[in-house]
């Protein structure tokens, strides 16, 4: 199971989501984790890709127009990927990913 943490900015963003938006993110996370465990890449529906102009930051799409940014962190548990969630919200989060 991948380990994770989130930046303070992510936590503040998360509190602003509606229950429906948060549920959409939680569903996306289930797919995200399953794809990480499978090790065969992310499914197209999540649209995971590196952010333009930020070599170490990645973005993921969930819901209609919602994004989450993350980066791969230093392994916390041997053999498990570590994710640091950075921001979550609309395209506005790209201004300060």
MINU-234761 format. One record per atom (N, C-alpha, C, O, CB): x, y, z; residue in one letter; residue number from 1; atom name. Coordinates in nm, 4 decimals. Atoms other than C-alpha are relative to their C-alpha. Last residue first. Glycine has a CB too. Layout:
X Y Z a NUM CA
...
# end
This chain:
0.0231 0.1448 -0.0134 x 97 N
0.1182 2.3842 -0.7560 x 97 CA
0.0632 -0.0594 0.1242 x 97 C
0.0517 -0.1797 0.1478 x 97 O
0.0529 -0.0719 -0.1210 x 97 CB
-0.0915 0.0294 -0.1110 x 96 N
0.0980 2.7622 -0.7152 x 96 CA
-0.0135 -0.1482 0.0337 x 96 C
-0.0727 -0.1852 0.1351 x 96 O
-0.0309 0.0902 0.1262 x 96 CB
-0.0762 -0.1238 -0.0180 x 95 N
-0.0650 2.8873 -1.0374 x 95 CA
0.1042 -0.0160 0.1101 x 95 C
0.2121 0.0428 0.1034 x 95 O
-0.0942 0.1169 0.0330 x 95 CB
-0.1200 0.0054 0.0825 x 94 N
-0.1665 2.5297 -1.1181 x 94 CA
0.0852 0.1259 0.0141 x 94 C
0.2038 0.1247 -0.0187 x 94 O
-0.0379 -0.0202 -0.1452 x 94 CB
-0.1098 0.0548 -0.0807 x 93 N
-0.4071 2.5335 -0.8221 x 93 CA
0.1299 -0.0059 -0.0805 x 93 C
0.2379 -0.0172 -0.0225 x 93 O
-0.0363 -0.1405 0.0515 x 93 CB
-0.0646 -0.1060 -0.0779 x 92 N
-0.6306 2.7687 -1.0223 x 92 CA
0.1184 -0.0534 0.0809 x 92 C
0.2131 0.0204 0.1078 x 92 O
-0.1015 0.0659 0.0937 x 92 CB
-0.1259 -0.0371 0.0673 x 91 N
-0.7050 2.4832 -1.2651 x 91 CA
0.0757 0.1083 0.0776 x 91 C
0.1957 0.1259 0.0562 x 91 O
-0.0288 0.0492 -0.1432 x 91 CB
0.0142 -0.0242 0.1434 x 90 N
-0.9663 2.3726 -1.0126 x 90 CA
0.1360 0.0309 -0.0604 x 90 C
0.2391 0.0164 0.0053 x 90 O
-0.0989 0.1157 -0.0271 x 90 CB
0.1003 -0.1002 0.0352 x 89 N
-0.9028 2.2176 -0.6727 x 89 CA
-0.0142 0.0112 -0.1507 x 89 C
0.0062 -0.0858 -0.2237 x 89 O
0.0364 0.1361 0.0598 x 89 CB
0.1197 0.0611 0.0567 x 88 N
-0.6362 2.0138 -0.4953 x 88 CA
-0.1014 0.1100 -0.0263 x 88 C
-0.1207 0.1990 0.0566 x 88 O
-0.0589 -0.1094 0.0949 x 88 CB
0.1153 -0.0894 0.0139 x 87 N
-0.2788 2.1014 -0.4010 x 87 CA
-0.1173 -0.0794 -0.0567 x 87 C
-0.0989 -0.1857 -0.1161 x 87 O
0.0339 0.1222 -0.0917 x 87 CB
-0.0384 -0.1404 -0.0078 x 86 N
0.0436 1.9291 -0.2884 x 86 CA
-0.1189 0.0965 -0.0008 x 86 C
-0.1298 0.1821 0.0869 x 86 O
0.0910 0.0329 -0.1139 x 86 CB
0.1055 -0.0774 0.0647 x 85 N
-0.0150 1.5614 -0.2160 x 85 CA
0.0265 0.1478 0.0254 x 85 C
0.0522 0.1885 0.1387 x 85 O
-0.1414 -0.0416 0.0525 x 85 CB
0.0282 -0.1230 -0.0733 x 84 N
0.3130 1.3934 -0.1249 x 84 CA
-0.1031 0.0775 -0.0811 x 84 C
-0.0742 0.1244 -0.1912 x 84 O
0.1310 0.0853 0.0244 x 84 CB
0.0584 -0.1129 0.0718 x 83 N
0.3200 1.0334 -0.2477 x 83 CA
-0.0166 0.1175 0.0955 x 83 C
-0.0626 0.1006 0.2084 x 83 O
-0.1362 -0.0387 -0.0633 x 83 CB
0.0489 -0.1050 -0.0892 x 82 N
0.5423 0.7513 -0.1197 x 82 CA
-0.0445 0.1192 -0.0844 x 82 C
0.0281 0.1644 -0.1730 x 82 O
0.1100 0.0423 0.1031 x 82 CB
-0.0121 -0.1355 0.0533 x 81 N
0.5828 0.4318 -0.3212 x 81 CA
-0.0568 0.0987 0.1007 x 81 C
-0.1571 0.0711 0.1665 x 81 O
-0.0726 0.0131 -0.1365 x 81 CB
0.1247 -0.0728 0.0225 x 80 N
0.6213 0.1092 -0.1236 x 80 CA
0.0283 0.1418 -0.0497 x 80 C
0.1205 0.2079 -0.0019 x 80 O
-0.0835 0.0046 0.1291 x 80 CB
0.0790 0.0596 0.1062 x 79 N
0.9072 -0.1411 -0.1420 x 79 CA
-0.1305 0.0714 -0.0321 x 79 C
-0.2028 0.0301 -0.1227 x 79 O
-0.0296 -0.1383 0.0352 x 79 CB
-0.0710 0.0680 0.1085 x 78 N
1.0577 -0.0422 0.1907 x 78 CA
-0.0948 -0.0670 -0.0998 x 78 C
-0.1856 -0.1411 -0.0619 x 78 O
0.0945 -0.1036 0.0575 x 78 CB
0.0105 0.1430 -0.0283 x 77 N
0.8205 0.1809 0.3853 x 77 CA
0.0677 -0.0725 -0.1156 x 77 C
0.0301 -0.0530 -0.2312 x 77 O
-0.1510 -0.0461 0.0178 x 77 CB
0.0183 0.0073 -0.1446 x 76 N
0.8892 0.5559 0.3950 x 76 CA
-0.0055 -0.1450 0.0484 x 76 C
0.0365 -0.1767 0.1598 x 76 O
-0.1275 0.0737 0.0407 x 76 CB
0.0655 0.1205 -0.0508 x 75 N
1.0278 0.5885 0.0421 x 75 CA
-0.0023 0.0007 0.1529 x 75 C
0.0995 0.0242 0.2180 x 75 O
0.0717 -0.1266 -0.0519 x 75 CB
-0.0951 0.1020 -0.0443 x 74 N
1.1301 0.9455 -0.0400 x 74 CA
-0.0751 -0.1156 0.0653 x 74 C
-0.1663 -0.0941 0.1452 x 74 O
0.1036 0.0602 0.0986 x 74 CB
-0.0900 -0.0321 -0.1087 x 73 N
0.8600 1.1389 -0.2144 x 73 CA
0.0935 -0.1154 0.0311 x 73 C
0.0908 -0.2207 -0.0326 x 73 O
-0.0784 0.0376 0.1229 x 73 CB
-0.0503 0.1227 -0.0611 x 72 N
0.6819 1.1258 -0.5478 x 72 CA
0.1013 0.0392 0.1055 x 72 C
0.1901 0.1205 0.0800 x 72 O
0.0631 -0.0962 -0.1062 x 72 CB
-0.1357 0.0372 0.0386 x 71 N
0.5034 1.4481 -0.6181 x 71 CA
0.0348 -0.1306 0.0686 x 71 C
-0.0219 -0.1664 0.1718 x 71 O
0.1025 0.1114 0.0368 x 71 CB
-0.0743 0.0832 -0.0935 x 70 N
0.1419 1.5546 -0.6166 x 70 CA
0.1428 -0.0160 -0.0498 x 70 C
0.1756 0.0190 -0.1631 x 70 O
-0.0679 -0.1381 0.0178 x 70 CB
-0.1420 0.0074 0.0336 x 69 N
-0.1085 1.7864 -0.7756 x 69 CA
0.0715 -0.0790 0.1081 x 69 C
0.0336 -0.0770 0.2252 x 69 O
0.0621 0.1418 -0.0153 x 69 CB
-0.0827 0.0153 -0.1200 x 68 N
-0.4839 1.7344 -0.7664 x 68 CA
0.1445 -0.0067 -0.0479 x 68 C
0.1743 -0.0708 -0.1486 x 68 O
-0.0402 -0.1292 0.0844 x 68 CB
-0.1370 0.0460 0.0120 x 67 N
-0.7219 1.8566 -1.0323 x 67 CA
0.0607 -0.0176 0.1392 x 67 C
0.0217 0.0484 0.2355 x 67 O
0.0834 0.0987 -0.0841 x 67 CB
-0.0753 -0.0080 -0.1248 x 66 N
-1.0941 1.9100 -1.0698 x 66 CA
0.1360 -0.0656 -0.0176 x 66 C
0.1507 -0.1648 -0.0890 x 66 O
-0.0775 -0.0665 0.1155 x 66 CB
-0.1069 -0.0968 0.0239 x 65 N
-1.2867 1.9927 -1.3838 x 65 CA
0.0862 0.0178 0.1242 x 65 C
0.1233 0.1299 0.1592 x 65 O
-0.0585 0.1348 -0.0433 x 65 CB
0.0127 -0.0739 0.1251 x 64 N
-1.5507 1.7252 -1.4274 x 64 CA
0.1189 0.0911 -0.0282 x 64 C
0.1749 0.0878 -0.1377 x 64 O
-0.1258 0.0815 0.0020 x 64 CB
0.1240 -0.0746 0.0189 x 63 N
-1.4517 1.4787 -1.1568 x 63 CA
0.0026 0.0762 -0.1323 x 63 C
0.0841 0.0474 -0.2201 x 63 O
-0.0228 0.0969 0.1170 x 63 CB
0.1127 0.0763 -0.0545 x 62 N
-1.0898 1.3812 -1.1091 x 62 CA
-0.1251 0.0858 -0.0142 x 62 C
-0.1171 0.2086 -0.0117 x 62 O
0.0247 -0.0406 0.1506 x 62 CB
0.1343 -0.0545 0.0173 x 61 N
-0.7762 1.4853 -1.2948 x 61 CA
-0.1009 -0.0899 0.0699 x 61 C
-0.0884 -0.2124 0.0684 x 61 O
-0.0349 0.0147 -0.1499 x 61 CB
0.0998 0.1034 0.0208 x 60 N
-0.4219 1.4138 -1.1791 x 60 CA
-0.1350 0.0676 -0.0113 x 60 C
-0.1618 0.1652 0.0588 x 60 O
0.0013 -0.1052 0.1150 x 60 CB
0.1402 -0.0374 -0.0168 x 59 N
-0.1152 1.6354 -1.1874 x 59 CA
-0.0889 -0.1188 -0.0307 x 59 C
-0.0517 -0.2084 -0.1065 x 59 O
-0.0365 0.1192 -0.0904 x 59 CB
0.0930 0.0696 0.0877 x 58 N
0.2530 1.5654 -1.1334 x 58 CA
-0.1410 0.0513 0.0251 x 58 C
-0.1694 0.1072 0.1310 x 58 O
0.0074 -0.1529 0.0216 x 58 CB
0.1408 -0.0057 -0.0405 x 57 N
0.5267 1.7779 -0.9828 x 57 CA
-0.0870 -0.0633 -0.1082 x 57 C
-0.0686 -0.0400 -0.2277 x 57 O
-0.0444 0.1469 0.0267 x 57 CB
0.0256 0.0959 -0.1079 x 56 N
0.8991 1.6897 -1.0108 x 56 CA
-0.1462 -0.0028 0.0451 x 56 C
-0.1818 -0.0822 0.1322 x 56 O
0.0880 0.0322 0.1184 x 56 CB
-0.0461 0.1365 0.0256 x 55 N
0.9745 1.8448 -1.3506 x 55 CA
-0.0388 -0.1010 0.1071 x 55 C
-0.0588 -0.2183 0.0756 x 55 O
0.1473 0.0001 -0.0146 x 55 CB
-0.0313 0.0484 -0.1357 x 54 N
0.7626 2.1546 -1.3013 x 54 CA
0.0381 -0.1465 -0.0100 x 54 C
-0.0483 -0.2340 -0.0052 x 54 O
-0.1214 0.0198 0.0984 x 54 CB
-0.0843 -0.0966 -0.0695 x 53 N
0.7349 2.3588 -1.6238 x 53 CA
0.0387 -0.0380 0.1416 x 53 C
0.1065 0.0387 0.2100 x 53 O
-0.0681 0.1294 0.0033 x 53 CB
-0.0861 -0.0764 0.0894 x 52 N
0.4419 2.1570 -1.7581 x 52 CA
0.0772 0.1035 0.0820 x 52 C
0.0185 0.1797 0.1588 x 52 O
-0.0833 0.0687 -0.1126 x 52 CB
0.0425 -0.1380 0.0234 x 51 N
0.3037 1.9356 -1.4885 x 51 CA
0.1014 0.0703 -0.0889 x 51 C
0.2224 0.0546 -0.0721 x 51 O
-0.0170 0.0762 0.1338 x 51 CB
-0.0874 -0.1003 -0.0603 x 50 N
0.3902 1.5708 -1.5310 x 50 CA
-0.0543 0.1382 -0.0314 x 50 C
-0.1042 0.1635 -0.1411 x 50 O
0.1459 -0.0147 -0.0509 x 50 CB
-0.1132 -0.0418 0.0823 x 49 N
0.0942 1.3536 -1.6224 x 49 CA
0.0841 0.1008 0.0764 x 49 C
0.0384 0.1620 0.1729 x 49 O
-0.0481 0.0601 -0.1341 x 49 CB
-0.1199 -0.0293 -0.0788 x 48 N
-0.1953 1.1639 -1.4694 x 48 CA
0.1127 0.0345 -0.0961 x 48 C
0.1410 -0.0396 -0.1903 x 48 O
0.0394 -0.1211 0.0920 x 48 CB
-0.0836 -0.0983 0.0705 x 47 N
-0.5075 1.1841 -1.6864 x 47 CA
0.1191 0.0454 0.0850 x 47 C
0.1428 0.1651 0.1009 x 47 O
-0.0843 0.1216 -0.0398 x 47 CB
-0.0589 -0.0846 -0.1047 x 46 N
-0.7160 0.9912 -1.4333 x 46 CA
0.0870 0.1110 -0.0586 x 46 C
0.1181 0.2091 0.0089 x 46 O
0.0830 -0.0852 0.0959 x 46 CB
0.1013 -0.0845 -0.0622 x 45 N
-0.9387 0.8526 -1.7099 x 45 CA
0.0530 0.0916 0.1091 x 45 C
-0.0064 0.1959 0.1362 x 45 O
-0.1066 -0.0850 0.0564 x 45 CB
0.0164 -0.1254 0.0740 x 44 N
-0.6375 0.7240 -1.9047 x 44 CA
-0.0973 0.0957 0.0667 x 44 C
-0.0791 0.2171 0.0583 x 44 O
-0.0466 -0.0288 -0.1401 x 44 CB
0.1083 0.0064 0.0994 x 43 N
-0.5539 0.4573 -1.6473 x 43 CA
-0.0226 0.1382 -0.0605 x 43 C
0.0005 0.2399 0.0050 x 43 O
-0.1316 -0.0533 0.0641 x 43 CB
0.1310 -0.0471 -0.0437 x 42 N
-0.2220 0.5037 -1.4727 x 42 CA
-0.1020 -0.0112 -0.1123 x 42 C
-0.0693 0.0063 -0.2297 x 42 O
0.0086 0.1444 0.0489 x 42 CB
0.0377 -0.1344 0.0437 x 41 N
0.0846 0.2973 -1.5478 x 41 CA
-0.1412 0.0333 0.0455 x 41 C
-0.2157 -0.0531 0.0916 x 41 O
0.0108 0.0123 -0.1528 x 41 CB
0.0074 -0.0001 0.1466 x 40 N
0.1501 -0.0772 -1.5291 x 40 CA
-0.0379 0.1366 -0.0561 x 40 C
-0.0761 0.1473 -0.1727 x 40 O
-0.1004 -0.1036 -0.0469 x 40 CB
-0.1287 -0.0343 0.0590 x 39 N
0.2730 -0.0967 -1.1698 x 39 CA
0.0018 0.0040 -0.1522 x 39 C
0.1079 -0.0066 -0.2137 x 39 O
0.1011 -0.0961 0.0460 x 39 CB
-0.0136 0.0836 0.1195 x 38 N
-0.0370 -0.2804 -1.0507 x 38 CA
0.1323 0.0267 -0.0710 x 38 C
0.1887 -0.0626 -0.1344 x 38 O
-0.1171 0.0247 -0.0961 x 38 CB
-0.0288 0.1370 -0.0417 x 37 N
0.0031 -0.1275 -0.7045 x 37 CA
0.0231 -0.0914 -0.1203 x 37 C
0.1087 -0.1798 -0.1166 x 37 O
-0.1144 -0.0543 0.0855 x 37 CB
-0.1355 0.0020 -0.0572 x 36 N
0.0259 0.2249 -0.8453 x 36 CA
0.0402 -0.1434 0.0354 x 36 C
0.1514 -0.1871 0.0056 x 36 O
0.0079 0.0909 0.1260 x 36 CB
-0.0938 -0.0121 0.1113 x 35 N
-0.2804 0.1606 -1.0634 x 35 CA
0.1449 0.0001 0.0489 x 35 C
0.2319 -0.0594 -0.0146 x 35 O
-0.0286 0.1276 -0.0794 x 35 CB
0.0026 0.1281 0.0731 x 34 N
-0.4824 0.0335 -0.7669 x 34 CA
0.1007 0.0024 -0.1151 x 34 C
0.1700 -0.0964 -0.1395 x 34 O
-0.1427 -0.0295 -0.0542 x 34 CB
-0.0732 0.0983 -0.0813 x 33 N
-0.3725 0.3379 -0.5653 x 33 CA
0.0043 -0.1356 -0.0710 x 33 C
0.1082 -0.2016 -0.0729 x 33 O
-0.0657 -0.0149 0.1399 x 33 CB
-0.1397 -0.0426 -0.0036 x 32 N
-0.4842 0.5803 -0.8380 x 32 CA
0.0843 -0.1040 0.0740 x 32 C
0.1889 -0.1464 0.0248 x 32 O
0.0132 0.1390 0.0676 x 32 CB
-0.0567 0.0397 0.1298 x 31 N
-0.8140 0.3920 -0.8890 x 31 CA
0.1495 0.0297 -0.0051 x 31 C
0.2272 -0.0511 -0.0559 x 31 O
-0.0724 0.0727 -0.1154 x 31 CB
0.0075 0.1466 0.0059 x 30 N
-0.8993 0.4157 -0.5182 x 30 CA
0.0605 -0.0512 -0.1305 x 30 C
0.1346 -0.1495 -0.1309 x 30 O
-0.1467 -0.0477 0.0132 x 30 CB
-0.1122 0.0532 -0.0784 x 29 N
-0.7737 0.7748 -0.5174 x 29 CA
-0.0009 -0.1530 -0.0013 x 29 C
0.1049 -0.2155 -0.0081 x 29 O
-0.0060 0.0522 0.1455 x 29 CB
-0.1194 -0.0079 0.0848 x 28 N
-1.0149 0.8653 -0.7986 x 28 CA
0.1209 -0.0593 0.0727 x 28 C
0.2052 -0.1241 0.0107 x 28 O
0.0283 0.1469 -0.0405 x 28 CB
0.0147 0.1043 0.1022 x 27 N
-1.3060 0.7414 -0.5867 x 27 CA
0.1227 -0.0026 -0.0909 x 27 C
0.1719 -0.1095 -0.1272 x 27 O
-0.1285 0.0230 -0.0839 x 27 CB
-0.0205 0.1280 -0.0677 x 26 N
-1.1831 0.9542 -0.2936 x 26 CA
-0.0140 -0.1169 -0.0977 x 26 C
0.0607 -0.2143 -0.0882 x 26 O
-0.0997 -0.0157 0.1158 x 26 CB
-0.1436 0.0153 -0.0238 x 25 N
-1.1529 1.2550 -0.5227 x 25 CA
0.0284 -0.1351 0.0651 x 25 C
0.1229 -0.2038 0.0263 x 25 O
0.0533 0.1150 0.0889 x 25 CB
-0.0611 0.0253 0.1312 x 24 N
-1.5099 1.2114 -0.6476 x 24 CA
0.1503 -0.0209 0.0144 x 24 C
0.2082 -0.1074 -0.0514 x 24 O
-0.0284 0.1169 -0.0972 x 24 CB
0.0327 0.1388 0.0350 x 23 N
-1.6295 1.1798 -0.2864 x 23 CA
0.0618 -0.0367 -0.1349 x 23 C
0.1115 -0.1479 -0.1525 x 23 O
-0.1536 -0.0206 -0.0040 x 23 CB
-0.0873 0.0845 -0.0830 x 22 N
-1.4477 1.5050 -0.2009 x 22 CA
-0.0236 -0.1483 -0.0310 x 22 C
0.0713 -0.2264 -0.0370 x 22 O
-0.0246 0.0279 0.1511 x 22 CB
-0.1354 -0.0117 0.0552 x 21 N
-1.6154 1.6788 -0.4897 x 21 CA
0.0967 -0.0891 0.0778 x 21 C
0.1833 -0.1551 0.0203 x 21 O
0.0481 0.1474 0.0034 x 21 CB
-0.0015 0.0708 0.1286 x 20 N
-1.9573 1.5509 -0.3809 x 20 CA
0.1390 0.0036 -0.0631 x 20 C
0.1838 -0.0959 -0.1200 x 20 O
-0.1031 0.0615 -0.0963 x 20 CB
0.0014 0.1447 -0.0229 x 19 N
-1.8965 1.6553 -0.0171 x 19 CA
0.0056 -0.0798 -0.1312 x 19 C
0.0719 -0.1834 -0.1369 x 19 O
-0.1251 -0.0387 0.0785 x 19 CB
0.1327 0.0436 -0.0410 x 18 N
-1.8013 2.0020 -0.1386 x 18 CA
0.0054 -0.1501 0.0292 x 18 C
0.0999 -0.2176 -0.0117 x 18 O
-0.1068 0.0324 -0.1099 x 18 CB
0.0767 0.0827 0.0921 x 17 N
-1.4341 2.0884 -0.1462 x 17 CA
-0.1384 -0.0314 0.0564 x 17 C
-0.1564 -0.0447 0.1774 x 17 O
0.0753 -0.1296 -0.0303 x 17 CB
0.0881 -0.0840 0.0825 x 16 N
-1.3034 2.3799 0.0616 x 16 CA
-0.0856 -0.0814 -0.0974 x 16 C
-0.1802 -0.0281 -0.1555 x 16 O
0.0831 0.1005 -0.0780 x 16 CB
0.1114 -0.0475 -0.0828 x 15 N
-1.1572 2.1567 0.3353 x 15 CA
-0.1010 0.0813 -0.0805 x 15 C
-0.2174 0.0910 -0.0416 x 15 O
0.0529 0.0840 0.1154 x 15 CB
0.0908 0.1130 -0.0200 x 14 N
-0.9424 1.9826 0.0731 x 14 CA
-0.1231 0.0418 0.0805 x 14 C
-0.2342 -0.0031 0.0523 x 14 O
0.0729 -0.1151 0.0710 x 14 CB
0.0796 0.0174 0.1223 x 13 N
-0.7830 2.3118 -0.0302 x 13 CA
-0.1070 -0.1072 0.0201 x 13 C
-0.2218 -0.0902 -0.0211 x 13 O
0.0911 -0.0376 -0.1193 x 13 CB
0.0895 -0.1158 0.0081 x 12 N
-0.6703 2.3796 0.3275 x 12 CA
-0.0906 -0.0102 -0.1221 x 12 C
-0.2102 0.0177 -0.1139 x 12 O
0.0810 0.1308 -0.0050 x 12 CB
0.1007 0.0138 -0.1058 x 11 N
-0.5296 2.0274 0.3579 x 11 CA
-0.0991 0.1147 -0.0011 x 11 C
-0.2189 0.0931 0.0173 x 11 O
0.0670 -0.0080 0.1360 x 11 CB
0.0930 0.1041 0.0428 x 10 N
-0.3540 2.0592 0.0229 x 10 CA
-0.1117 -0.0154 0.1032 x 10 C
-0.2292 -0.0246 0.0676 x 10 O
0.0741 -0.1346 -0.0206 x 10 CB
0.0841 -0.0587 0.1042 x 9 N
-0.1958 2.3901 0.1281 x 9 CA
-0.1037 -0.1008 -0.0496 x 9 C
-0.2180 -0.0637 -0.0761 x 9 O
0.0864 0.0493 -0.1174 x 9 CB
0.1044 -0.0803 -0.0636 x 8 N
-0.0684 2.2276 0.4491 x 8 CA
-0.0966 0.0589 -0.1027 x 8 C
-0.2174 0.0637 -0.0792 x 8 O
0.0627 0.1120 0.0824 x 8 CB
-0.0456 -0.1323 -0.0416 x 7 N
0.1200 1.9723 0.2416 x 7 CA
-0.1165 0.0750 0.0636 x 7 C
-0.2329 0.0426 0.0401 x 7 O
0.0580 0.0797 -0.1206 x 7 CB
0.0399 -0.1150 0.0794 x 6 N
-0.0010 1.6181 0.2289 x 6 CA
0.0531 0.1276 0.0599 x 6 C
0.0729 0.1400 0.1808 x 6 O
-0.1506 0.0070 -0.0123 x 6 CB
0.0119 -0.1133 -0.0906 x 5 N
0.1333 1.2804 0.3276 x 5 CA
-0.0558 0.1138 -0.0841 x 5 C
-0.0636 0.1027 -0.2065 x 5 O
0.1389 0.0382 0.0681 x 5 CB
0.0238 -0.1358 0.0475 x 4 N
0.1304 0.9440 0.1619 x 4 CA
0.0043 0.0995 0.1146 x 4 C
-0.0018 0.0644 0.2324 x 4 O
-0.1342 0.0086 -0.0719 x 4 CB
0.0123 -0.0916 -0.1124 x 3 N
0.2253 0.5780 0.1822 x 3 CA
-0.0204 0.1402 -0.0565 x 3 C
0.0091 0.1660 -0.1732 x 3 O
0.1261 -0.0062 0.0935 x 3 CB
-0.0822 -0.1203 0.0022 x 2 N
0.1553 0.3345 -0.0980 x 2 CA
-0.0209 0.0833 0.1267 x 2 C
-0.1296 0.0839 0.1846 x 2 O
-0.0320 0.0837 -0.1242 x 2 CB
0.0848 -0.1175 0.0000 x 1 N
0.0000 0.0000 0.0000 x 1 CA
0.0892 0.1237 0.0000 x 1 C
0.1739 0.1371 0.0883 x 1 O
-0.0964 -0.0001 0.1222 x 1 CB
# end
